[in-house]
Amino acid sequence: MPFIVVALVAVMTADVLLLTQARTAVEPVAVRATPKQSLLADKRPQERRSQEQRPREQTPQARTLQPVAPLGKLHKPNLFVLTRRPFTNASLQKVARLSGVRALELADAASITLDGKRVQTLAVNPSTFRAYTPKVTAASDALWQNVAAGDVAVSFVLGNDGGLTLHRRVPAGSAGNLRIGAYATTGFGAVDAVVSRDVGRTLGVPQNNALIVSAPKANSDTLRKRILKVLPKGTQVAMVNPVLPRPRQSVARNWPAGSFMTGEQLTVALRAAVSKLGRPYVWGAEGPDTFDCSGLVQWAFAQAGVRMPRVTHQQWVTGPQVPLAQAQPGDLLFWRNDPTNPDYISHVAIYWGDGKMLHAPRTGDVVKIVPVNTRNLAGVVRVSPVAAAGVR
């Protein structure tokens, strides 16, 4: 069956697959061109003129900026593969020959420190990687030209909730400062930053350790198992945009008895969550003293013995959806607030009852109980511990 192997791009989902930390960088990031304006990154004319008047940074490693190729055919990613060692031609061919595989993107990936935060980062070839991102993100030529020029594009969640405002230069370890050039959600789980492969090298990101697989007509779970069989021990594979048989039981009333949390478990989880009122929001924090939205959910439910996945889009599939009018204390509320990827689940709260919710909102705020906000509400999920434990 036909397939495409596009060379040397970075991708990973850190909440599911364990990323290595980047090696200590020894060179500053080269600024190779004046960045263009990109998705959700417009500047005021006065600000733009003042930046253009500043002397351009010079480094011995500065290179000529290569133009980003026009967007071609979009490829919806279905699986992420992470290996302990770089992919070889032989291992790529093993994956490419599997039934249903239509496109592959070789990748680099690591967890780096950005503005003091541990951020799961992709170092990519903008010309080819863009085809694996959501349409709005993929179509922005300026965004990808900015990445090629040395900017970092961060997810809307990291930028908005984590306090990384557009156009700031933020410390990135010994690699120096990186400019926040755009908000651009990749659609790959907890991946929250994208840089070029050149910048990735200065950050110490290991090369060729990950692979994006597009297989739109193959059962993702079956293909995942086949990939694990043909690649070395220690390989990890996570599903994204999975292609799976339609579940027979889609509403709560059809789930068998015992599928959901007991009254005692719900009480413990709610008490745990409310005990953290007033604790500050910190992007990426999992407790016990600071939290982000999904970290608070994971921590509170863990106190009740329920193993929850780490990030919002995974928590979204931990049980059946129920109407908001039927929400019960302990159900989870989800929102789609990301304008760069309107289908992405970007925020979660715990339903408290009586039209109120408990959540960790954003940087600069604290864990609090507030009235339920229905703007951009995606839905309500009743958590099933068995379903939650099985999310990958």
Secondary structure, 3 states (H helix, E strand, C coil): CCCCEECCCCCCCCCCCCCCECCCCCCCCCCCCCCCCCCCCCCCHHHHHHHHHCCCCCCCCCCCCCCCCCCCCCCCCCEEEECCCCCCHHHHHHHHCCCCCCEEEEEEEEEEEECCEEEEEEEECHHHHHHHCCHHHHCCHHHHHHHHCCCEEECHHHHHHHCCCCCCEEECHHHCEEEEEEECCCCCCCCCEEEEHHHHHHHCCCCCCEEEEECCCCCHHHHHHHHHHHCCCCCEEEECCCCCCCCCCCEHHHCCCCCCCCHHHHHHHHHHHHCCCCCEECCCCECCCCECHHHHHHHHHHCCCCCCCCCHHHHCCCCCEECHHHCCCCCEEEECCCCCCCCCCCEEEEEEECCEEEECCCCCCECEEEECCCCCEEEEECCCHHHHHCCC
